[in-house]
Amino acid sequence: MSKIVRTITNLLTPFILMFGLYVIMHGHITPGGGFQGGAVFASGIALLIVAFNSAKVQEKLKERHLSVIESSGALMFIGLAFAGLGITFFYNFMVGSSIFGQIPPEGSNPGYMWTAGVIPLMNIAVGLKVIAGLSAIVLVMALASSNIRIDE
Amino acid sequence: MRKTATIISLVIVIVLFIVTAFLMHPFGQPPSDMDDYIIENAQSEAGANNVVSSVVFDYRGYDTLGEATILFTAVTAVVMLFRRRKEETIN
């Protein structure tokens, strides 16, 4: 792409990636969550691939690392689900405990970060999964269309 | 033999569908008790301000597990489609 596009991408990408991470981290307070934030983050990666070529992005972002991140996100999600198995599958066992255990006051409130028990952790797990999954899809497709051998 | 089995199973399915249609929630009625329960208790039970998030990850977590599995399968399929083996690139 042209120099103008590359410069604007350099300026914009950190903010897009940070906004994606913000949407993931605040999934239990504001609208959004793991899926949405991960999609925002992956769109930042897609912008990088469009502006620079895919071979350059692949130097920093290997497909095999992405699959490790995705699998660990899935394992973390299922592990958190099984951790509540003392009562039921997907039981929110962390409400009231010391980690993310605060209960917000009833009704409208400013929004407290340290609440909602297991939900923020699940948001992070799903966010990792979606970031890695969608980035891998975009990267693999871009590499396949540019005739470069995919790093296995 | 096969034809009668087909007809019998088809009739069973049709009857089940019709019975379900008559047992359904009447159209336009106020929401069920479950909705009100979640709206009233999500903040105190799940502790999350975002009620949608508490439904997705707490009350209906099993559904989210399915969504995550769908994403996993999609990624696996795309990588499998677009991957080229080493021997193929040499030739």
gemmi code that builds the backbone of each chain (N, CA, C; Angstrom):
import gemmi

chains = {
    "A": [
        ("MET", (0.838, -1.202, 0.000), (0.000, 0.000, 0.000), (0.874, 1.255, 0.000)),
        ("SER", (0.242, 2.392, -0.219), (1.004, 3.634, -0.353), (1.535, 4.104, 1.001)),
        ("LYS", (2.387, 5.094, 0.941), (3.031, 5.583, 2.164), (2.007, 6.237, 3.099)),
        ("ILE", (0.991, 6.876, 2.513), (-0.041, 7.516, 3.329), (-0.760, 6.473, 4.171)),
        ("VAL", (-1.168, 5.376, 3.539), (-1.888, 4.321, 4.249), (-1.013, 3.732, 5.338)),
        ("ARG", (0.277, 3.531, 5.011), (1.160, 2.923, 6.007), (1.354, 3.837, 7.212)),
        ("THR", (1.476, 5.138, 6.965), (1.659, 6.072, 8.078), (0.428, 6.113, 8.974)),
        ("ILE", (-0.750, 6.183, 8.326), (-1.986, 6.226, 9.126), (-2.150, 4.930, 9.911)),
        ("THR", (-1.774, 3.801, 9.289), (-1.861, 2.525, 10.006), (-0.950, 2.513, 11.214)),
        ("ASN", (0.271, 3.036, 11.037), (1.188, 3.095, 12.170), (0.611, 3.915, 13.308)),
        ("LEU", (-0.088, 5.000, 12.960), (-0.668, 5.841, 14.002), (-1.854, 5.161, 14.675)),
        ("LEU", (-2.668, 4.471, 13.872), (-3.978, 4.028, 14.343), (-3.947, 2.665, 15.046)),
        ("THR", (-3.020, 1.785, 14.615), (-3.059, 0.402, 15.096), (-2.981, 0.263, 16.615)),
        ("PRO", (-2.062, 0.977, 17.314), (-2.039, 0.812, 18.773), (-3.373, 1.114, 19.424)),
        ("PHE", (-4.068, 2.126, 18.927), (-5.347, 2.494, 19.533), (-6.408, 1.428, 19.270)),
        ("ILE", (-6.396, 0.863, 18.065), (-7.378, -0.193, 17.754), (-7.135, -1.407, 18.654)),
        ("LEU", (-5.855, -1.816, 18.766), (-5.553, -2.988, 19.584), (-5.908, -2.718, 21.041)),
        ("MET", (-5.600, -1.491, 21.520), (-5.889, -1.177, 22.914), (-7.394, -1.122, 23.157)),
        ("PHE", (-8.142, -0.624, 22.167), (-9.596, -0.592, 22.333), (-10.163, -2.005, 22.404)),
        ("GLY", (-9.604, -2.911, 21.586), (-10.040, -4.307, 21.661), (-9.796, -4.893, 23.031)),
        ("LEU", (-8.600, -4.653, 23.583), (-8.298, -5.186, 24.913), (-9.191, -4.544, 25.973)),
        ("TYR", (-9.499, -3.256, 25.794), (-10.394, -2.576, 26.749), (-11.787, -3.207, 26.729)),
        ("VAL", (-12.295, -3.495, 25.515), (-13.628, -4.103, 25.423), (-13.632, -5.471, 26.089)),
        ("ILE", (-12.520, -6.222, 25.944), (-12.452, -7.535, 26.603), (-12.428, -7.371, 28.126)),
        ("MET", (-11.572, -6.466, 28.617), (-11.387, -6.333, 30.064), (-12.627, -5.792, 30.756)),
        ("HIS", (-13.405, -4.936, 30.064), (-14.583, -4.344, 30.703), (-15.864, -5.047, 30.266)),
        ("GLY", (-15.757, -6.321, 29.872), (-16.929, -7.027, 29.382), (-18.016, -7.185, 30.416)),
        ("HIS", (-17.665, -7.196, 31.715), (-18.695, -7.385, 32.731), (-19.278, -6.066, 33.225)),
        ("ILE", (-18.755, -4.933, 32.714), (-19.285, -3.637, 33.157), (-20.012, -2.934, 32.017)),
        ("THR", (-19.347, -2.806, 30.882), (-19.918, -2.083, 29.747), (-20.305, -3.079, 28.656)),
        ("PRO", (-21.113, -2.649, 27.678), (-21.422, -3.546, 26.564), (-20.158, -4.067, 25.885)),
        ("GLY", (-20.211, -5.299, 25.464), (-19.040, -5.916, 24.845), (-18.694, -7.188, 25.574)),
        ("GLY", (-17.507, -7.672, 25.335), (-17.077, -8.913, 25.960), (-15.981, -9.554, 25.148)),
        ("GLY", (-15.749, -10.815, 25.420), (-14.635, -11.494, 24.778), (-14.753, -11.569, 23.271)),
        ("PHE", (-15.931, -11.948, 22.785), (-16.096, -12.113, 21.342), (-15.912, -10.782, 20.611)),
        ("GLN", (-16.587, -9.745, 21.121), (-16.563, -8.457, 20.437), (-15.171, -7.835, 20.472)),
        ("GLY", (-14.548, -7.838, 21.661), (-13.215, -7.265, 21.772), (-12.194, -8.010, 20.940)),
        ("GLY", (-12.319, -9.334, 20.913), (-11.413, -10.124, 20.086), (-11.560, -9.794, 18.617)),
        ("ALA", (-12.816, -9.548, 18.194), (-13.038, -9.189, 16.786), (-12.413, -7.832, 16.474)),
        ("VAL", (-12.509, -6.872, 17.428), (-11.885, -5.555, 17.217), (-10.371, -5.715, 17.080)),
        ("PHE", (-9.791, -6.502, 17.982), (-8.344, -6.719, 17.960), (-7.916, -7.358, 16.637)),
        ("ALA", (-8.669, -8.381, 16.204), (-8.314, -9.068, 14.959), (-8.472, -8.146, 13.761)),
        ("SER", (-9.426, -7.192, 13.833), (-9.546, -6.233, 12.728), (-8.324, -5.332, 12.660)),
        ("GLY", (-7.708, -5.025, 13.828), (-6.443, -4.285, 13.816), (-5.353, -5.067, 13.108)),
        ("ILE", (-5.293, -6.379, 13.387), (-4.301, -7.231, 12.705), (-4.567, -7.246, 11.204)),
        ("ALA", (-5.858, -7.304, 10.834), (-6.206, -7.310, 9.409), (-5.769, -6.015, 8.746)),
        ("LEU", (-5.915, -4.889, 9.470), (-5.451, -3.605, 8.924), (-3.943, -3.628, 8.681)),
        ("LEU", (-3.201, -4.221, 9.639), (-1.749, -4.347, 9.464), (-1.429, -5.165, 8.220)),
        ("ILE", (-2.173, -6.262, 8.020), (-1.892, -7.132, 6.873), (-2.208, -6.414, 5.572)),
        ("VAL", (-3.270, -5.594, 5.580), (-3.622, -4.876, 4.353), (-2.574, -3.811, 4.044)),
        ("ALA", (-2.143, -3.065, 5.071), (-1.244, -1.942, 4.836), (0.165, -2.415, 4.498)),
        ("PHE", (0.696, -3.327, 5.312), (1.988, -3.929, 4.996), (1.670, -5.268, 4.349)),
        ("ASN", (2.644, -5.982, 3.859), (2.265, -7.265, 3.269), (2.261, -8.366, 4.318)),
        ("SER", (1.673, -9.497, 3.948), (1.455, -10.537, 4.954), (2.761, -11.191, 5.390)),
        ("ALA", (3.769, -11.205, 4.515), (5.039, -11.813, 4.901), (5.682, -11.045, 6.047)),
        ("LYS", (5.537, -9.715, 6.010), (6.118, -8.880, 7.061), (5.410, -9.095, 8.389)),
        ("VAL", (4.076, -9.235, 8.334), (3.328, -9.492, 9.568), (3.661, -10.875, 10.102)),
        ("GLN", (3.899, -11.813, 9.186), (4.163, -13.184, 9.623), (5.477, -13.306, 10.385)),
        ("GLU", (6.410, -12.371, 10.128), (7.674, -12.436, 10.878), (7.436, -12.300, 12.376)),
        ("LYS", (6.447, -11.474, 12.752), (6.172, -11.261, 14.178), (5.067, -12.165, 14.696)),
        ("LEU", (4.188, -12.638, 13.814), (2.962, -13.304, 14.244), (2.883, -14.663, 13.564)),
        ("LYS", (3.495, -15.667, 14.212), (3.516, -16.992, 13.604), (2.190, -17.705, 13.821)),
        ("GLU", (1.804, -18.489, 12.829), (0.513, -19.179, 12.924), (0.546, -20.231, 14.019)),
        ("ARG", (1.698, -20.872, 14.219), (1.732, -21.920, 15.248), (1.635, -21.330, 16.654)),
        ("HIS", (2.171, -20.094, 16.853), (1.990, -19.448, 18.160), (0.517, -19.099, 18.385)),
        ("LEU", (-0.126, -18.652, 17.308), (-1.542, -18.302, 17.429), (-2.377, -19.524, 17.809)),
        ("SER", (-2.054, -20.676, 17.237), (-2.865, -21.854, 17.582), (-2.619, -22.270, 19.025)),
        ("VAL", (-1.388, -22.053, 19.535), (-1.148, -22.353, 20.955), (-1.992, -21.431, 21.833)),
        ("ILE", (-2.027, -20.125, 21.477), (-2.816, -19.170, 22.270), (-4.289, -19.559, 22.234)),
        ("GLU", (-4.767, -19.941, 21.050), (-6.189, -20.267, 20.946), (-6.537, -21.484, 21.786)),
        ("SER", (-5.691, -22.511, 21.714), (-5.992, -23.709, 22.487), (-5.929, -23.433, 23.981)),
        ("SER", (-4.962, -22.591, 24.411), (-4.901, -22.309, 25.846), (-6.105, -21.502, 26.296)),
        ("GLY", (-6.612, -20.606, 25.436), (-7.834, -19.886, 25.783), (-9.009, -20.825, 25.950)),
        ("ALA", (-9.128, -21.786, 25.023), (-10.231, -22.752, 25.119), (-10.108, -23.589, 26.383)),
        ("LEU", (-8.872, -24.031, 26.705), (-8.664, -24.840, 27.903), (-9.003, -24.055, 29.156)),
        ("MET", (-8.612, -22.747, 29.185), (-8.900, -21.913, 30.341), (-10.408, -21.763, 30.533)),
        ("PHE", (-11.118, -21.597, 29.412), (-12.578, -21.449, 29.479), (-13.228, -22.709, 30.049)),
        ("ILE", (-12.853, -23.856, 29.485), (-13.463, -25.107, 29.947), (-13.035, -25.418, 31.374)),
        ("GLY", (-11.762, -25.067, 31.707), (-11.299, -25.292, 33.072), (-12.089, -24.484, 34.077)),
        ("LEU", (-12.369, -23.208, 33.733), (-13.179, -22.375, 34.630), (-14.587, -22.933, 34.753)),
        ("ALA", (-15.110, -23.481, 33.634), (-16.444, -24.062, 33.687), (-16.455, -25.279, 34.603)),
        ("PHE", (-15.403, -26.111, 34.504), (-15.363, -27.312, 35.327), (-15.069, -26.993, 36.789)),
        ("ALA", (-14.406, -25.851, 37.042), (-14.067, -25.499, 38.417), (-15.313, -25.263, 39.255)),
        ("GLY", (-16.429, -24.876, 38.612), (-17.658, -24.684, 39.357), (-18.465, -25.946, 39.523)),
        ("LEU", (-17.884, -27.079, 39.173), (-18.633, -28.332, 39.122), (-19.062, -28.817, 40.503)),
        ("GLY", (-18.513, -28.205, 41.586), (-18.970, -28.585, 42.911), (-20.456, -28.341, 43.081)),
        ("ILE", (-20.989, -27.312, 42.404), (-22.430, -27.045, 42.468), (-23.070, -27.390, 41.132)),
        ("THR", (-22.724, -26.638, 40.063), (-23.143, -27.037, 38.718), (-22.048, -26.672, 37.732)),
        ("PHE", (-22.164, -27.219, 36.549), (-21.302, -26.812, 35.445), (-21.561, -25.333, 35.190)),
        ("PHE", (-20.495, -24.533, 35.001), (-20.593, -23.089, 34.769), (-21.151, -22.339, 35.963)),
        ("TYR", (-20.949, -22.851, 37.188), (-21.387, -22.102, 38.356), (-20.384, -20.992, 38.654)),
        ("ASN", (-20.925, -19.828, 38.994), (-20.066, -18.660, 39.250), (-19.567, -18.733, 40.683)),
        ("PHE", (-18.504, -19.538, 40.900), (-18.076, -19.840, 42.268), (-17.255, -18.734, 42.896)),
        ("MET", (-16.861, -17.711, 42.097), (-15.961, -16.702, 42.634), (-16.677, -15.501, 43.230)),
        ("VAL", (-18.009, -15.426, 43.083), (-18.724, -14.291, 43.676), (-18.628, -14.390, 45.191)),
        ("GLY", (-18.155, -13.310, 45.817), (-17.996, -13.319, 47.262), (-16.609, -13.705, 47.719)),
        ("SER", (-15.771, -14.230, 46.794), (-14.409, -14.571, 47.191), (-13.522, -13.336, 47.038)),
        ("SER", (-12.218, -13.510, 47.233), (-11.334, -12.345, 47.238), (-10.913, -11.937, 45.832)),
        ("ILE", (-11.049, -12.829, 44.842), (-10.651, -12.501, 43.477), (-11.898, -12.166, 42.675)),
        ("PHE", (-12.010, -10.947, 42.196), (-13.166, -10.478, 41.423), (-14.480, -10.772, 42.151)),
        ("GLY", (-14.467, -10.767, 43.475), (-15.625, -11.265, 44.203), (-16.583, -10.215, 44.712)),
        ("GLN", (-16.259, -8.937, 44.512), (-17.112, -7.872, 45.039), (-18.483, -7.916, 44.371)),
        ("ILE", (-19.515, -7.608, 45.118), (-20.867, -7.553, 44.544), (-21.259, -6.085, 44.431)),
        ("PRO", (-21.627, -5.614, 43.230), (-21.937, -4.191, 43.076), (-23.258, -3.853, 43.753)),
        ("PRO", (-23.440, -2.591, 44.167), (-24.719, -2.196, 44.747), (-25.844, -2.325, 43.734)),
        ("GLU", (-27.026, -2.615, 44.257), (-28.195, -2.826, 43.385), (-28.516, -1.552, 42.608)),
        ("GLY", (-28.976, -1.690, 41.390), (-29.355, -0.540, 40.576), (-28.174, 0.047, 39.840)),
        ("SER", (-28.330, 1.300, 39.396), (-27.252, 1.905, 38.611), (-26.111, 2.313, 39.521)),
        ("ASN", (-24.901, 2.044, 39.056), (-23.706, 2.420, 39.811), (-22.593, 2.716, 38.822)),
        ("PRO", (-21.513, 3.376, 39.312), (-20.456, 3.773, 38.364), (-19.747, 2.614, 37.695)),
        ("GLY", (-19.870, 1.399, 38.193), (-19.210, 0.260, 37.567), (-17.891, -0.048, 38.236)),
        ("TYR", (-17.832, -1.156, 38.913), (-16.626, -1.520, 39.635), (-15.917, -2.650, 38.921)),
        ("MET", (-14.605, -2.498, 38.787), (-13.810, -3.461, 38.025), (-13.742, -4.802, 38.745)),
        ("TRP", (-13.668, -4.772, 40.052), (-13.339, -5.975, 40.828), (-14.611, -6.739, 41.201)),
        ("THR", (-15.508, -6.946, 40.233), (-16.777, -7.608, 40.505), (-16.958, -8.799, 39.559)),
        ("ALA", (-18.081, -9.475, 39.701), (-18.605, -10.442, 38.733), (-17.912, -11.793, 38.737)),
        ("GLY", (-17.061, -12.061, 39.726), (-16.548, -13.413, 39.889), (-15.829, -13.945, 38.663)),
        ("VAL", (-16.391, -15.000, 38.101), (-15.696, -15.766, 37.080), (-15.863, -15.128, 35.691)),
        ("ILE", (-16.793, -14.165, 35.575), (-17.124, -13.628, 34.248), (-15.948, -12.900, 33.595)),
        ("PRO", (-15.211, -12.004, 34.297), (-14.062, -11.362, 33.636), (-13.004, -12.354, 33.186)),
        ("LEU", (-12.768, -13.387, 34.002), (-11.761, -14.384, 33.601), (-12.212, -15.126, 32.346)),
        ("MET", (-13.516, -15.447, 32.282), (-14.026, -16.116, 31.083), (-13.962, -15.185, 29.884)),
        ("ASN", (-14.210, -13.882, 30.127), (-14.069, -12.915, 29.036), (-12.648, -12.917, 28.503)),
        ("ILE", (-11.666, -12.965, 29.430), (-10.268, -12.971, 28.982), (-9.978, -14.237, 28.189)),
        ("ALA", (-10.480, -15.375, 28.674), (-10.225, -16.645, 27.979), (-10.820, -16.625, 26.575)),
        ("VAL", (-12.106, -16.211, 26.494), (-12.757, -16.166, 25.177), (-12.080, -15.114, 24.301)),
        ("GLY", (-11.655, -13.999, 24.927), (-10.967, -12.961, 24.150), (-9.683, -13.473, 23.529)),
        ("LEU", (-8.874, -14.182, 24.325), (-7.642, -14.780, 23.780), (-7.961, -15.698, 22.613)),
        ("LYS", (-9.010, -16.495, 22.818), (-9.401, -17.463, 21.798), (-9.815, -16.773, 20.498)),
        ("VAL", (-10.634, -15.711, 20.628), (-11.122, -15.036, 19.430), (-9.995, -14.251, 18.762)),
        ("ILE", (-9.147, -13.583, 19.563), (-8.005, -12.866, 18.992), (-7.165, -13.813, 18.149)),
        ("ALA", (-6.767, -14.936, 18.772), (-5.881, -15.855, 18.068), (-6.581, -16.505, 16.881)),
        ("GLY", (-7.861, -16.882, 17.077), (-8.563, -17.575, 16.009), (-8.770, -16.703, 14.789)),
        ("LEU", (-9.323, -15.496, 14.993), (-9.603, -14.639, 13.838), (-8.310, -14.151, 13.187)),
        ("SER", (-7.272, -13.847, 14.012), (-5.999, -13.443, 13.428), (-5.417, -14.565, 12.582)),
        ("ALA", (-5.523, -15.796, 13.081), (-4.994, -16.930, 12.317), (-5.734, -17.079, 10.998)),
        ("ILE", (-7.076, -16.912, 11.026), (-7.848, -17.021, 9.781), (-7.380, -15.973, 8.775)),
        ("VAL", (-7.311, -14.692, 9.224), (-6.922, -13.609, 8.313), (-5.506, -13.831, 7.784)),
        ("LEU", (-4.605, -14.197, 8.695), (-3.196, -14.352, 8.307), (-3.015, -15.501, 7.328)),
        ("VAL", (-3.647, -16.636, 7.622), (-3.480, -17.812, 6.761), (-4.063, -17.554, 5.377)),
        ("MET", (-5.231, -16.872, 5.341), (-5.820, -16.565, 4.041), (-4.941, -15.603, 3.253)),
        ("ALA", (-4.407, -14.563, 3.929), (-3.549, -13.595, 3.230), (-2.290, -14.269, 2.711)),
        ("LEU", (-1.708, -15.159, 3.532), (-0.492, -15.854, 3.105), (-0.775, -16.775, 1.927)),
        ("ALA", (-1.926, -17.445, 1.976), (-2.248, -18.372, 0.889), (-2.449, -17.626, -0.423)),
        ("SER", (-3.012, -16.412, -0.358), (-3.236, -15.666, -1.597), (-1.958, -15.009, -2.097)),
        ("SER", (-0.917, -14.910, -1.231), (0.313, -14.264, -1.677), (1.410, -15.258, -2.021)),
        ("ASN", (1.057, -16.571, -2.078), (1.977, -17.585, -2.582), (3.227, -17.765, -1.738)),
        ("ILE", (3.097, -17.527, -0.446), (4.227, -17.751, 0.453), (3.938, -19.011, 1.251)),
        ("ARG", (4.972, -19.805, 1.474), (4.744, -21.039, 2.213), (4.384, -20.722, 3.662)),
        ("ILE", (3.325, -21.392, 4.156), (2.865, -21.121, 5.518), (3.760, -21.850, 6.492)),
        ("ASP", (4.181, -21.119, 7.501), (5.038, -21.682, 8.528), (4.236, -22.671, 9.370)),
        ("GLU", (4.645, -23.936, 9.411), (3.806, -24.917, 10.105), (4.120, -25.056, 11.557)),
    ],
    "B": [
        ("MET", (-41.578, -51.888, 3.115), (-41.111, -51.868, 4.505), (-40.468, -50.524, 4.808)),
        ("ARG", (-39.560, -50.149, 3.919), (-38.850, -48.895, 4.136), (-39.799, -47.697, 4.010)),
        ("LYS", (-40.735, -47.845, 3.064), (-41.682, -46.751, 2.818), (-42.596, -46.539, 4.021)),
        ("THR", (-43.080, -47.667, 4.602), (-43.962, -47.534, 5.765), (-43.209, -46.915, 6.942)),
        ("ALA", (-41.933, -47.322, 7.100), (-41.142, -46.740, 8.193), (-40.995, -45.238, 8.008)),
        ("THR", (-40.752, -44.832, 6.756), (-40.633, -43.408, 6.466), (-41.916, -42.676, 6.808)),
        ("ILE", (-43.043, -43.261, 6.382), (-44.330, -42.589, 6.607), (-44.623, -42.485, 8.098)),
        ("ILE", (-44.346, -43.564, 8.834), (-44.635, -43.555, 10.278), (-43.791, -42.496, 10.992)),
        ("SER", (-42.487, -42.460, 10.659), (-41.627, -41.476, 11.328), (-42.021, -40.049, 10.945)),
        ("LEU", (-42.430, -39.867, 9.694), (-42.870, -38.544, 9.252), (-44.108, -38.100, 10.023)),
        ("VAL", (-45.064, -39.041, 10.180), (-46.294, -38.710, 10.920), (-45.964, -38.343, 12.366)),
        ("ILE", (-45.039, -39.101, 12.976), (-44.665, -38.812, 14.372), (-44.077, -37.408, 14.485)),
        ("VAL", (-43.189, -37.083, 13.535), (-42.553, -35.758, 13.578), (-43.587, -34.662, 13.396)),
        ("ILE", (-44.520, -34.859, 12.430), (-45.541, -33.837, 12.172), (-46.416, -33.640, 13.404)),
        ("VAL", (-46.834, -34.760, 14.039), (-47.682, -34.660, 15.228), (-46.950, -33.926, 16.344)),
        ("LEU", (-45.661, -34.248, 16.504), (-44.884, -33.569, 17.549), (-44.809, -32.067, 17.287)),
        ("PHE", (-44.586, -31.703, 16.019), (-44.497, -30.280, 15.677), (-45.812, -29.566, 15.967)),
        ("ILE", (-46.949, -30.227, 15.592), (-48.254, -29.576, 15.785), (-48.544, -29.421, 17.272)),
        ("VAL", (-48.244, -30.470, 18.046), (-48.474, -30.390, 19.496), (-47.642, -29.263, 20.106)),
        ("THR", (-46.380, -29.156, 19.656), (-45.514, -28.094, 20.170), (-46.057, -26.725, 19.815)),
        ("ALA", (-46.608, -26.605, 18.586), (-47.156, -25.317, 18.173), (-48.318, -24.903, 19.056)),
        ("PHE", (-49.142, -25.877, 19.494), (-50.261, -25.510, 20.361), (-49.827, -25.258, 21.794)),
        ("LEU", (-48.697, -25.876, 22.208), (-48.223, -25.668, 23.578), (-47.399, -24.398, 23.721)),
        ("MET", (-47.157, -23.698, 22.610), (-46.223, -22.575, 22.664), (-46.766, -21.408, 23.462)),
        ("HIS", (-45.833, -20.550, 23.891), (-46.171, -19.325, 24.601), (-47.056, -18.465, 23.705)),
        ("PRO", (-48.206, -17.957, 24.186), (-49.069, -17.148, 23.325), (-48.348, -15.912, 22.808)),
        ("PHE", (-48.604, -15.592, 21.548), (-47.878, -14.510, 20.901), (-48.252, -13.163, 21.528)),
        ("GLY", (-47.266, -12.337, 21.824), (-47.527, -10.999, 22.305), (-47.753, -10.893, 23.799)),
        ("GLN", (-47.678, -12.015, 24.511), (-47.847, -11.937, 25.963), (-46.596, -11.372, 26.622)),
        ("PRO", (-46.724, -10.826, 27.825), (-45.530, -10.338, 28.522), (-44.518, -11.447, 28.719)),
        ("PRO", (-43.238, -11.091, 28.852), (-42.180, -12.095, 28.931), (-42.380, -13.063, 30.089)),
        ("SER", (-41.700, -14.187, 29.993), (-41.876, -15.245, 30.979), (-41.237, -14.854, 32.310)),
        ("ASP", (-41.417, -15.694, 33.302), (-40.868, -15.409, 34.630), (-39.351, -15.413, 34.637)),
        ("MET", (-38.763, -16.224, 33.727), (-37.310, -16.367, 33.722), (-36.631, -15.034, 33.388)),
        ("ASP", (-37.207, -14.287, 32.421), (-36.615, -12.999, 32.054), (-36.578, -12.070, 33.260)),
        ("ASP", (-37.757, -11.961, 33.931), (-37.829, -11.070, 35.091), (-36.847, -11.512, 36.171)),
        ("TYR", (-36.754, -12.835, 36.352), (-35.834, -13.336, 37.385), (-34.411, -12.899, 37.088)),
        ("ILE", (-33.978, -13.047, 35.821), (-32.597, -12.705, 35.475), (-32.371, -11.211, 35.624)),
        ("ILE", (-33.347, -10.392, 35.149), (-33.156, -8.942, 35.224), (-33.068, -8.488, 36.678)),
        ("GLU", (-33.860, -9.108, 37.552), (-33.855, -8.660, 38.948), (-32.660, -9.177, 39.731)),
        ("ASN", (-32.198, -10.388, 39.415), (-31.205, -11.023, 40.288), (-29.797, -11.090, 39.726)),
        ("ALA", (-29.594, -10.651, 38.452), (-28.269, -10.819, 37.855), (-27.215, -10.047, 38.631)),
        ("GLN", (-27.575, -8.822, 39.086), (-26.559, -8.022, 39.764), (-26.149, -8.625, 41.094)),
        ("SER", (-27.111, -9.172, 41.837), (-26.747, -9.702, 43.152), (-26.183, -11.110, 43.057)),
        ("GLU", (-26.627, -11.894, 42.083), (-26.154, -13.282, 42.013), (-24.835, -13.407, 41.268)),
        ("ALA", (-24.804, -12.848, 40.033), (-23.579, -12.963, 39.243), (-22.617, -11.824, 39.562)),
        ("GLY", (-23.122, -10.722, 40.105), (-22.247, -9.624, 40.474), (-21.815, -8.759, 39.322)),
        ("ALA", (-22.397, -8.942, 38.145), (-21.968, -8.168, 36.983), (-22.975, -7.077, 36.681)),
        ("ASN", (-22.478, -5.874, 36.374), (-23.377, -4.800, 35.947), (-23.994, -5.113, 34.599)),
        ("ASN", (-23.226, -5.752, 33.722), (-23.687, -6.065, 32.378), (-24.498, -7.352, 32.422)),
        ("VAL", (-25.824, -7.205, 32.375), (-26.683, -8.373, 32.542), (-26.519, -9.340, 31.363)),
        ("VAL", (-26.326, -8.773, 30.166), (-26.124, -9.639, 28.993), (-24.902, -10.527, 29.200)),
        ("SER", (-23.829, -9.916, 29.712), (-22.603, -10.678, 29.949), (-22.841, -11.772, 30.990)),
        ("SER", (-23.627, -11.451, 32.021), (-23.858, -12.466, 33.045), (-24.745, -13.587, 32.516)),
        ("VAL", (-25.622, -13.285, 31.554), (-26.396, -14.367, 30.935), (-25.482, -15.224, 30.073)),
        ("VAL", (-24.635, -14.555, 29.272), (-23.818, -15.290, 28.307), (-22.808, -16.185, 29.010)),
        ("PHE", (-22.190, -15.675, 30.089), (-21.108, -16.443, 30.699), (-21.507, -17.185, 31.963)),
        ("ASP", (-22.680, -16.869, 32.528), (-23.040, -17.527, 33.782), (-24.307, -18.361, 33.631)),
        ("TYR", (-25.436, -17.700, 33.346), (-26.699, -18.441, 33.305), (-26.744, -19.387, 32.106)),
        ("ARG", (-26.210, -18.938, 30.961), (-26.244, -19.779, 29.758), (-24.830, -20.051, 29.264)),
        ("GLY", (-23.958, -20.420, 30.201), (-22.564, -20.629, 29.839), (-22.368, -21.766, 28.863)),
        ("TYR", (-23.246, -22.764, 28.965), (-23.115, -23.927, 28.097), (-23.245, -23.538, 26.630)),
        ("ASP", (-24.114, -22.550, 26.380), (-24.310, -22.048, 25.018), (-23.037, -21.392, 24.487)),
        ("THR", (-22.360, -20.641, 25.365), (-21.113, -19.988, 24.970), (-20.026, -21.007, 24.674)),
        ("LEU", (-20.050, -22.104, 25.425), (-19.093, -23.186, 25.146), (-19.278, -23.696, 23.722)),
        ("GLY", (-20.548, -23.825, 23.309), (-20.815, -24.244, 21.931), (-20.316, -23.236, 20.920)),
        ("GLU", (-20.523, -21.935, 21.214), (-20.040, -20.895, 20.301), (-18.522, -20.966, 20.148)),
        ("ALA", (-17.847, -21.131, 21.289), (-16.387, -21.207, 21.250), (-15.939, -22.412, 20.429)),
        ("THR", (-16.679, -23.518, 20.556), (-16.331, -24.714, 19.779), (-16.536, -24.475, 18.291)),
        ("ILE", (-17.606, -23.732, 17.952), (-17.837, -23.406, 16.541), (-16.658, -22.611, 15.986)),
        ("LEU", (-16.203, -21.612, 16.759), (-15.067, -20.801, 16.305), (-13.824, -21.671, 16.116)),
        ("PHE", (-13.609, -22.566, 17.081), (-12.448, -23.460, 17.008), (-12.505, -24.308, 15.736)),
        ("THR", (-13.690, -24.859, 15.470), (-13.846, -25.698, 14.274), (-13.618, -24.891, 13.007)),
        ("ALA", (-14.133, -23.639, 12.987), (-13.966, -22.796, 11.803), (-12.500, -22.502, 11.546)),
        ("VAL", (-11.761, -22.165, 12.624), (-10.334, -21.876, 12.463), (-9.591, -23.099, 11.960)),
        ("THR", (-9.919, -24.268, 12.562), (-9.265, -25.506, 12.126), (-9.517, -25.767, 10.653)),
        ("ALA", (-10.767, -25.572, 10.222), (-11.108, -25.842, 8.828), (-10.381, -24.892, 7.886)),
        ("VAL", (-10.319, -23.588, 8.251), (-9.657, -22.620, 7.366), (-8.166, -22.918, 7.265)),
        ("VAL", (-7.540, -23.198, 8.406), (-6.103, -23.491, 8.365), (-5.836, -24.760, 7.568)),
        ("MET", (-6.718, -25.742, 7.718), (-6.556, -26.986, 6.965), (-6.699, -26.749, 5.463)),
        ("LEU", (-7.639, -25.873, 5.084), (-7.866, -25.593, 3.666), (-6.682, -24.887, 3.037)),
        ("PHE", (-6.139, -23.889, 3.741), (-5.148, -23.013, 3.116), (-3.713, -23.406, 3.419)),
        ("ARG", (-3.527, -24.484, 4.145), (-2.164, -24.888, 4.455), (-1.571, -25.619, 3.262)),
        ("ARG", (-0.320, -25.320, 2.976), (0.374, -26.057, 1.931), (1.519, -26.838, 2.545)),
        ("ARG", (1.614, -28.092, 2.169), (2.701, -28.904, 2.717), (4.007, -28.544, 2.047)),
        ("LYS", (5.103, -28.985, 2.661), (6.420, -28.663, 2.130), (6.650, -29.303, 0.766)),
        ("GLU", (6.195, -30.577, 0.620), (6.447, -31.274, -0.649), (5.738, -30.572, -1.803)),
        ("GLU", (4.547, -30.037, -1.489), (3.769, -29.429, -2.548), (4.407, -28.144, -3.054)),
        ("THR", (5.067, -27.393, -2.162), (5.681, -26.150, -2.623), (6.959, -26.414, -3.409)),
        ("ILE", (7.613, -27.549, -3.106), (8.841, -27.857, -3.846), (8.498, -28.183, -5.294)),
        ("ASN", (7.428, -28.976, -5.488), (7.059, -29.371, -6.849), (6.560, -28.191, -7.673)),
    ],
}
model = gemmi.Model(1)
for chain_id, residues in chains.items():
    chain = gemmi.Chain(chain_id)
    for i, (resn, *xyz) in enumerate(residues, 1):
        res = gemmi.Residue()
        res.name, res.seqid = resn, gemmi.SeqId(i, " ")
        for name, pos in zip(("N", "CA", "C"), xyz):
            atom = gemmi.Atom()
            atom.name, atom.element = name, gemmi.Element(name[0])
            atom.pos, atom.b_iso = gemmi.Position(*pos), 0.0
            res.add_atom(atom)
        chain.add_residue(res)
    model.add_chain(chain)
structure = gemmi.Structure()
structure.add_model(model)
structure.setup_entities()
